[in-house]
Amino acid sequence: MTYDFTSCFEALSGVVHQVNSEEAAAQKIYEICQQQQVSCLALANLPEAFIQQIENYCGGLKILKEPYPSESLPLAMDEAGIGVTGIEFAIAQSGTMVEVSDNDAVRLVSSLPRTHIGIIYKKDIIDTYFESGSRIREIISRHDRNVVISFISGPSRTGDIELKLTLGVHGPEEAHAVIIEDH
């Protein structure tokens, strides 16, 4: 059986945007910022050339980016309405984005702002959890210490409040996946 990342992520209240280039992804990030009327976004775990494209499209917005000084975390994230992070790979079977970080900044950029946007290259979407084992072992072997692997499946959710599912209580209210076709 082959799974579809988009349908699985959207079933978990996530929003998927498919674009054909990094430039189109930068434009989509700007559109989301405009829709949500944010004045500041935070970036982490993204290639420098892509960051420059985001800066070009998002001129006029305050952009926070790495390296984040440890003395300003997590307060720096309070200002950002949107956090954008690079995603190592995604699992179609569960609509899960797999984020890898070796510092707190990446995790805070994806977990503290009201909206998280994960950037995924289509070639990095695998079908099942079973296939993720070798990727995770390879990721761990690249890091000699302090690696955190986060599995992000849609916006934050809890069922603790009167046994009703509530989004955004312990993290982002909205989760977007921008899938870049061409890389």
PyRosetta script that sets phi, psi and omega in degrees:
from pyrosetta import init, pose_from_sequence

init()
pose = pose_from_sequence("MTYDFTSCFEALSGVVHQVNSEEAAAQKIYEICQQQQVSCLALANLPEAFIQQIENYCGGLKILKEPYPSESLPLAMDEAGIGVTGIEFAIAQSGTMVEVSDNDAVRLVSSLPRTHIGIIYKKDIIDTYFESGSRIREIISRHDRNVVISFISGPSRTGDIELKLTLGVHGPEEAHAVIIEDH")
pose.set_psi(1, 135.3)
pose.set_omega(1, 176.6)
pose.set_phi(2, -105.2)
pose.set_psi(2, 137.0)
pose.set_omega(2, -177.2)
pose.set_phi(3, -103.0)
pose.set_psi(3, 158.8)
pose.set_omega(3, 179.0)
pose.set_phi(4, -114.9)
pose.set_psi(4, 112.7)
pose.set_omega(4, -178.4)
pose.set_phi(5, -55.3)
pose.set_psi(5, -46.6)
pose.set_omega(5, -175.5)
pose.set_phi(6, -57.1)
pose.set_psi(6, -51.5)
pose.set_omega(6, -177.1)
pose.set_phi(7, -65.7)
pose.set_psi(7, -36.8)
pose.set_omega(7, 179.4)
pose.set_phi(8, -69.1)
pose.set_psi(8, -42.4)
pose.set_omega(8, 179.6)
pose.set_phi(9, -66.5)
pose.set_psi(9, -42.1)
pose.set_omega(9, 179.7)
pose.set_phi(10, -69.0)
pose.set_psi(10, -29.5)
pose.set_omega(10, 176.0)
pose.set_phi(11, -65.2)
pose.set_psi(11, -20.5)
pose.set_omega(11, 178.5)
pose.set_phi(12, -98.9)
pose.set_psi(12, 20.1)
pose.set_omega(12, 178.8)
pose.set_phi(13, 73.2)
pose.set_psi(13, 17.1)
pose.set_omega(13, 174.2)
pose.set_phi(14, -86.5)
pose.set_psi(14, 165.5)
pose.set_omega(14, 179.6)
pose.set_phi(15, -120.8)
pose.set_psi(15, 129.7)
pose.set_omega(15, -179.2)
pose.set_phi(16, -111.0)
pose.set_psi(16, 135.9)
pose.set_omega(16, 175.1)
pose.set_phi(17, -124.3)
pose.set_psi(17, 125.8)
pose.set_omega(17, 177.3)
pose.set_phi(18, -106.6)
pose.set_psi(18, 127.0)
pose.set_omega(18, -179.0)
pose.set_phi(19, -129.6)
pose.set_psi(19, 165.2)
pose.set_omega(19, -175.4)
pose.set_phi(20, -103.0)
pose.set_psi(20, 0.5)
pose.set_omega(20, -179.9)
pose.set_phi(21, -161.2)
pose.set_psi(21, 166.9)
pose.set_omega(21, 175.0)
pose.set_phi(22, -63.5)
pose.set_psi(22, -36.3)
pose.set_omega(22, 178.7)
pose.set_phi(23, -61.8)
pose.set_psi(23, -44.2)
pose.set_omega(23, 177.5)
pose.set_phi(24, -65.3)
pose.set_psi(24, -33.5)
pose.set_omega(24, 176.7)
pose.set_phi(25, -65.8)
pose.set_psi(25, -42.6)
pose.set_omega(25, 177.7)
pose.set_phi(26, -61.3)
pose.set_psi(26, -41.2)
pose.set_omega(26, 177.9)
pose.set_phi(27, -64.1)
pose.set_psi(27, -40.3)
pose.set_omega(27, 179.0)
pose.set_phi(28, -64.6)
pose.set_psi(28, -39.8)
pose.set_omega(28, 177.1)
pose.set_phi(29, -59.5)
pose.set_psi(29, -44.8)
pose.set_omega(29, 178.9)
pose.set_phi(30, -61.5)
pose.set_psi(30, -42.7)
pose.set_omega(30, 179.1)
pose.set_phi(31, -60.6)
pose.set_psi(31, -41.7)
pose.set_omega(31, 178.5)
pose.set_phi(32, -64.8)
pose.set_psi(32, -40.8)
pose.set_omega(32, 177.2)
pose.set_phi(33, -60.3)
pose.set_psi(33, -43.0)
pose.set_omega(33, 179.9)
pose.set_phi(34, -65.3)
pose.set_psi(34, -45.0)
pose.set_omega(34, 179.9)
pose.set_phi(35, -59.7)
pose.set_psi(35, -37.5)
pose.set_omega(35, -177.0)
pose.set_phi(36, -93.2)
pose.set_psi(36, -1.5)
pose.set_omega(36, 177.0)
pose.set_phi(37, 54.7)
pose.set_psi(37, 46.1)
pose.set_omega(37, 177.0)
pose.set_phi(38, -92.8)
pose.set_psi(38, 152.4)
pose.set_omega(38, 178.7)
pose.set_phi(39, -110.0)
pose.set_psi(39, -6.7)
pose.set_omega(39, -177.2)
pose.set_phi(40, -145.5)
pose.set_psi(40, 136.5)
pose.set_omega(40, 172.9)
pose.set_phi(41, -132.3)
pose.set_psi(41, 153.5)
pose.set_omega(41, -179.5)
pose.set_phi(42, -114.3)
pose.set_psi(42, 142.3)
pose.set_omega(42, -178.4)
pose.set_phi(43, -122.7)
pose.set_psi(43, 144.9)
pose.set_omega(43, 174.9)
pose.set_phi(44, -157.3)
pose.set_psi(44, 147.9)
pose.set_omega(44, 171.9)
pose.set_phi(45, 65.1)
pose.set_psi(45, 35.6)
pose.set_omega(45, -178.8)
pose.set_phi(46, -121.7)
pose.set_psi(46, 148.9)
pose.set_omega(46, 177.0)
pose.set_phi(47, -65.0)
pose.set_psi(47, 145.4)
pose.set_omega(47, -177.1)
pose.set_phi(48, -56.7)
pose.set_psi(48, -41.3)
pose.set_omega(48, -179.5)
pose.set_phi(49, -62.8)
pose.set_psi(49, -37.2)
pose.set_omega(49, 178.2)
pose.set_phi(50, -70.5)
pose.set_psi(50, -38.9)
pose.set_omega(50, 176.5)
pose.set_phi(51, -58.7)
pose.set_psi(51, -41.6)
pose.set_omega(51, 179.2)
pose.set_phi(52, -62.9)
pose.set_psi(52, -38.7)
pose.set_omega(52, 177.5)
pose.set_phi(53, -65.3)
pose.set_psi(53, -40.3)
pose.set_omega(53, 177.5)
pose.set_phi(54, -62.4)
pose.set_psi(54, -44.2)
pose.set_omega(54, 178.7)
pose.set_phi(55, -61.0)
pose.set_psi(55, -38.6)
pose.set_omega(55, 178.4)
pose.set_phi(56, -63.4)
pose.set_psi(56, -44.0)
pose.set_omega(56, -178.6)
pose.set_phi(57, -76.3)
pose.set_psi(57, -31.7)
pose.set_omega(57, -172.9)
pose.set_phi(58, -101.1)
pose.set_psi(58, 26.7)
pose.set_omega(58, 176.9)
pose.set_phi(59, -54.6)
pose.set_psi(59, 138.3)
pose.set_omega(59, -176.9)
pose.set_phi(60, 97.7)
pose.set_psi(60, -20.7)
pose.set_omega(60, 174.9)
pose.set_phi(61, -95.1)
pose.set_psi(61, 147.6)
pose.set_omega(61, 173.6)
pose.set_phi(62, -77.1)
pose.set_psi(62, 129.7)
pose.set_omega(62, -178.8)
pose.set_phi(63, -119.1)
pose.set_psi(63, 119.3)
pose.set_omega(63, 175.5)
pose.set_phi(64, -94.7)
pose.set_psi(64, 136.0)
pose.set_omega(64, -179.5)
pose.set_phi(65, -148.8)
pose.set_psi(65, 166.5)
pose.set_omega(65, -179.8)
pose.set_phi(66, -66.8)
pose.set_psi(66, 152.5)
pose.set_omega(66, -0.7)
pose.set_phi(67, -81.7)
pose.set_psi(67, 135.0)
pose.set_omega(67, 176.7)
pose.set_phi(68, -88.1)
pose.set_psi(68, 126.3)
pose.set_omega(68, 177.4)
pose.set_phi(69, -66.9)
pose.set_psi(69, 133.8)
pose.set_omega(69, -174.9)
pose.set_phi(70, -59.1)
pose.set_psi(70, -30.2)
pose.set_omega(70, -178.8)
pose.set_phi(71, -70.9)
pose.set_psi(71, -17.0)
pose.set_omega(71, -179.7)
pose.set_phi(72, -100.2)
pose.set_psi(72, -4.2)
pose.set_omega(72, 176.5)
pose.set_phi(73, -90.1)
pose.set_psi(73, 143.8)
pose.set_omega(73, -3.6)
pose.set_phi(74, -86.9)
pose.set_psi(74, 3.0)
pose.set_omega(74, -176.5)
pose.set_phi(75, -58.0)
pose.set_psi(75, -32.9)
pose.set_omega(75, 178.4)
pose.set_phi(76, -60.2)
pose.set_psi(76, -33.6)
pose.set_omega(76, -178.1)
pose.set_phi(77, -74.5)
pose.set_psi(77, -20.4)
pose.set_omega(77, 178.2)
pose.set_phi(78, -61.6)
pose.set_psi(78, -28.4)
pose.set_omega(78, -178.4)
pose.set_phi(79, -78.1)
pose.set_psi(79, -27.9)
pose.set_omega(79, -174.5)
pose.set_phi(80, -82.4)
pose.set_psi(80, 126.2)
pose.set_omega(80, 175.1)
pose.set_phi(81, -84.1)
pose.set_psi(81, -22.2)
pose.set_omega(81, -178.9)
pose.set_phi(82, -134.9)
pose.set_psi(82, 136.8)
pose.set_omega(82, 172.8)
pose.set_phi(83, -114.5)
pose.set_psi(83, 133.1)
pose.set_omega(83, -179.3)
pose.set_phi(84, -120.3)
pose.set_psi(84, 123.9)
pose.set_omega(84, 179.4)
pose.set_phi(85, -130.9)
pose.set_psi(85, 150.5)
pose.set_omega(85, 172.0)
pose.set_phi(86, -76.1)
pose.set_psi(86, 139.1)
pose.set_omega(86, -178.6)
pose.set_phi(87, -108.0)
pose.set_psi(87, 131.3)
pose.set_omega(87, -178.6)
pose.set_phi(88, -65.2)
pose.set_psi(88, -49.6)
pose.set_omega(88, 175.5)
pose.set_phi(89, -161.8)
pose.set_psi(89, 169.5)
pose.set_omega(89, 179.3)
pose.set_phi(90, -130.1)
pose.set_psi(90, 153.9)
pose.set_omega(90, -179.0)
pose.set_phi(91, -114.7)
pose.set_psi(91, 112.7)
pose.set_omega(91, -176.8)
pose.set_phi(92, -63.2)
pose.set_psi(92, -39.3)
pose.set_omega(92, -175.2)
pose.set_phi(93, -51.5)
pose.set_psi(93, -36.9)
pose.set_omega(93, -176.3)
pose.set_phi(94, -120.1)
pose.set_psi(94, 3.1)
pose.set_omega(94, -177.1)
pose.set_phi(95, 63.2)
pose.set_psi(95, 45.2)
pose.set_omega(95, -173.8)
pose.set_phi(96, -112.7)
pose.set_psi(96, 131.9)
pose.set_omega(96, 171.7)
pose.set_phi(97, -96.0)
pose.set_psi(97, 134.1)
pose.set_omega(97, -178.9)
pose.set_phi(98, -108.4)
pose.set_psi(98, 113.5)
pose.set_omega(98, -177.9)
pose.set_phi(99, -105.7)
pose.set_psi(99, 136.2)
pose.set_omega(99, -179.8)
pose.set_phi(100, -116.9)
pose.set_psi(100, 131.7)
pose.set_omega(100, 177.7)
pose.set_phi(101, -141.0)
pose.set_psi(101, 148.7)
pose.set_omega(101, 174.2)
pose.set_phi(102, -120.1)
pose.set_psi(102, 14.3)
pose.set_omega(102, 174.0)
pose.set_phi(103, -149.9)
pose.set_psi(103, 162.2)
pose.set_omega(103, -176.8)
pose.set_phi(104, -67.0)
pose.set_psi(104, -26.5)
pose.set_omega(104, -175.0)
pose.set_phi(105, -58.6)
pose.set_psi(105, -46.1)
pose.set_omega(105, -177.8)
pose.set_phi(106, -61.1)
pose.set_psi(106, -46.0)
pose.set_omega(106, -179.5)
pose.set_phi(107, -63.8)
pose.set_psi(107, -38.2)
pose.set_omega(107, -179.7)
pose.set_phi(108, -70.5)
pose.set_psi(108, -35.5)
pose.set_omega(108, 178.7)
pose.set_phi(109, -64.6)
pose.set_psi(109, -33.6)
pose.set_omega(109, -179.8)
pose.set_phi(110, -88.9)
pose.set_psi(110, -15.1)
pose.set_omega(110, -173.8)
pose.set_phi(111, -115.1)
pose.set_psi(111, -19.6)
pose.set_omega(111, -176.8)
pose.set_phi(112, -95.5)
pose.set_psi(112, -40.8)
pose.set_omega(112, 178.9)
pose.set_phi(113, -63.7)
pose.set_psi(113, 158.9)
pose.set_omega(113, -177.9)
pose.set_phi(114, -62.2)
pose.set_psi(114, -30.3)
pose.set_omega(114, -179.3)
pose.set_phi(115, -128.5)
pose.set_psi(115, 137.1)
pose.set_omega(115, 174.6)
pose.set_phi(116, -114.7)
pose.set_psi(116, 135.5)
pose.set_omega(116, 173.6)
pose.set_phi(117, -118.9)
pose.set_psi(117, 117.8)
pose.set_omega(117, 175.8)
pose.set_phi(118, -96.9)
pose.set_psi(118, 132.6)
pose.set_omega(118, 179.4)
pose.set_phi(119, -100.6)
pose.set_psi(119, 118.7)
pose.set_omega(119, -176.3)
pose.set_phi(120, -124.6)
pose.set_psi(120, 135.7)
pose.set_omega(120, 171.7)
pose.set_phi(121, -90.2)
pose.set_psi(121, 134.1)
pose.set_omega(121, -175.0)
pose.set_phi(122, -52.6)
pose.set_psi(122, -36.2)
pose.set_omega(122, -179.7)
pose.set_phi(123, -64.4)
pose.set_psi(123, -16.0)
pose.set_omega(123, -178.1)
pose.set_phi(124, -98.8)
pose.set_psi(124, 14.9)
pose.set_omega(124, 174.9)
pose.set_phi(125, -97.2)
pose.set_psi(125, 118.5)
pose.set_omega(125, 178.0)
pose.set_phi(126, -101.5)
pose.set_psi(126, 167.0)
pose.set_omega(126, -173.1)
pose.set_phi(127, -83.2)
pose.set_psi(127, -49.7)
pose.set_omega(127, -171.1)
pose.set_phi(128, -129.3)
pose.set_psi(128, 163.8)
pose.set_omega(128, 174.1)
pose.set_phi(129, -57.8)
pose.set_psi(129, -38.0)
pose.set_omega(129, -178.8)
pose.set_phi(130, -53.8)
pose.set_psi(130, -40.6)
pose.set_omega(130, -179.7)
pose.set_phi(131, -70.4)
pose.set_psi(131, -16.7)
pose.set_omega(131, -176.7)
pose.set_phi(132, -76.7)
pose.set_psi(132, -21.0)
pose.set_omega(132, -176.5)
pose.set_phi(133, -55.5)
pose.set_psi(133, -49.3)
pose.set_omega(133, -178.4)
pose.set_phi(134, -67.5)
pose.set_psi(134, -35.7)
pose.set_omega(134, 177.5)
pose.set_phi(135, -65.3)
pose.set_psi(135, -42.5)
pose.set_omega(135, -179.8)
pose.set_phi(136, -65.3)
pose.set_psi(136, -42.3)
pose.set_omega(136, 177.2)
pose.set_phi(137, -60.8)
pose.set_psi(137, -40.2)
pose.set_omega(137, 179.5)
pose.set_phi(138, -66.5)
pose.set_psi(138, -40.1)
pose.set_omega(138, 178.3)
pose.set_phi(139, -61.9)
pose.set_psi(139, -46.4)
pose.set_omega(139, -179.2)
pose.set_phi(140, -63.4)
pose.set_psi(140, -37.1)
pose.set_omega(140, -179.9)
pose.set_phi(141, -68.1)
pose.set_psi(141, -23.3)
pose.set_omega(141, 178.3)
pose.set_phi(142, -78.6)
pose.set_psi(142, -17.5)
pose.set_omega(142, -176.1)
pose.set_phi(143, -113.1)
pose.set_psi(143, 121.3)
pose.set_omega(143, -179.0)
pose.set_phi(144, -78.8)
pose.set_psi(144, -15.3)
pose.set_omega(144, 177.0)
pose.set_phi(145, -164.1)
pose.set_psi(145, 164.7)
pose.set_omega(145, 169.8)
pose.set_phi(146, 47.0)
pose.set_psi(146, 60.2)
pose.set_omega(146, 173.4)
pose.set_phi(147, -111.4)
pose.set_psi(147, 135.6)
pose.set_omega(147, 177.2)
pose.set_phi(148, -120.7)
pose.set_psi(148, 128.4)
pose.set_omega(148, 178.0)
pose.set_phi(149, -111.1)
pose.set_psi(149, 115.7)
pose.set_omega(149, -177.7)
pose.set_phi(150, -107.1)
pose.set_psi(150, 137.1)
pose.set_omega(150, 176.8)
pose.set_phi(151, -105.5)
pose.set_psi(151, 116.4)
pose.set_omega(151, -174.7)
pose.set_phi(152, -114.5)
pose.set_psi(152, 115.0)
pose.set_omega(152, -179.2)
pose.set_phi(153, -123.4)
pose.set_psi(153, 84.7)
pose.set_omega(153, 179.4)
pose.set_phi(154, 80.6)
pose.set_psi(154, -171.7)
pose.set_omega(154, -179.7)
pose.set_phi(155, -70.5)
pose.set_psi(155, 164.0)
pose.set_omega(155, 176.1)
pose.set_phi(156, -58.1)
pose.set_psi(156, 143.7)
pose.set_omega(156, -179.0)
pose.set_phi(157, -147.6)
pose.set_psi(157, 150.3)
pose.set_omega(157, 173.8)
pose.set_phi(158, -146.9)
pose.set_psi(158, 152.4)
pose.set_omega(158, 176.1)
pose.set_phi(159, -117.4)
pose.set_psi(159, 16.9)
pose.set_omega(159, -175.3)
pose.set_phi(160, -77.9)
pose.set_psi(160, -22.9)
pose.set_omega(160, -174.7)
pose.set_phi(161, -90.5)
pose.set_psi(161, 105.4)
pose.set_omega(161, -179.6)
pose.set_phi(162, 52.4)
pose.set_psi(162, 28.8)
pose.set_omega(162, 178.6)
pose.set_phi(163, 59.0)
pose.set_psi(163, 26.1)
pose.set_omega(163, 176.6)
pose.set_phi(164, -109.0)
pose.set_psi(164, 137.6)
pose.set_omega(164, 177.8)
pose.set_phi(165, -68.4)
pose.set_psi(165, 124.2)
pose.set_omega(165, -179.7)
pose.set_phi(166, -126.1)
pose.set_psi(166, 131.8)
pose.set_omega(166, 179.9)
pose.set_phi(167, -94.3)
pose.set_psi(167, 144.9)
pose.set_omega(167, 170.9)
pose.set_phi(168, 82.5)
pose.set_psi(168, 12.5)
pose.set_omega(168, -178.2)
pose.set_phi(169, -74.6)
pose.set_psi(169, -43.0)
pose.set_omega(169, -175.5)
pose.set_phi(170, -113.0)
pose.set_psi(170, 21.5)
pose.set_omega(170, -177.9)
pose.set_phi(171, 170.6)
pose.set_psi(171, -158.3)
pose.set_omega(171, -175.6)
pose.set_phi(172, -58.6)
pose.set_psi(172, 140.4)
pose.set_omega(172, 175.2)
pose.set_phi(173, -78.2)
pose.set_psi(173, -27.2)
pose.set_omega(173, -179.5)
pose.set_phi(174, -129.2)
pose.set_psi(174, 142.3)
pose.set_omega(174, 175.0)
pose.set_phi(175, -128.7)
pose.set_psi(175, 126.8)
pose.set_omega(175, 178.0)
pose.set_phi(176, -117.9)
pose.set_psi(176, 142.5)
pose.set_omega(176, 171.9)
pose.set_phi(177, -117.5)
pose.set_psi(177, 119.7)
pose.set_omega(177, 176.1)
pose.set_phi(178, -103.0)
pose.set_psi(178, 112.8)
pose.set_omega(178, -177.6)
pose.set_phi(179, -98.3)
pose.set_psi(179, 120.6)
pose.set_omega(179, -179.8)
pose.set_phi(180, -96.9)
pose.set_psi(180, 118.0)
pose.set_omega(180, -177.7)
pose.set_phi(181, -69.1)
pose.set_psi(181, -46.9)
pose.set_omega(181, -172.4)
pose.set_phi(182, -105.2)
pose.set_psi(182, 128.6)
pose.set_omega(182, 175.0)
pose.set_phi(183, -149.5)
pose.dump_pdb("model.pdb")
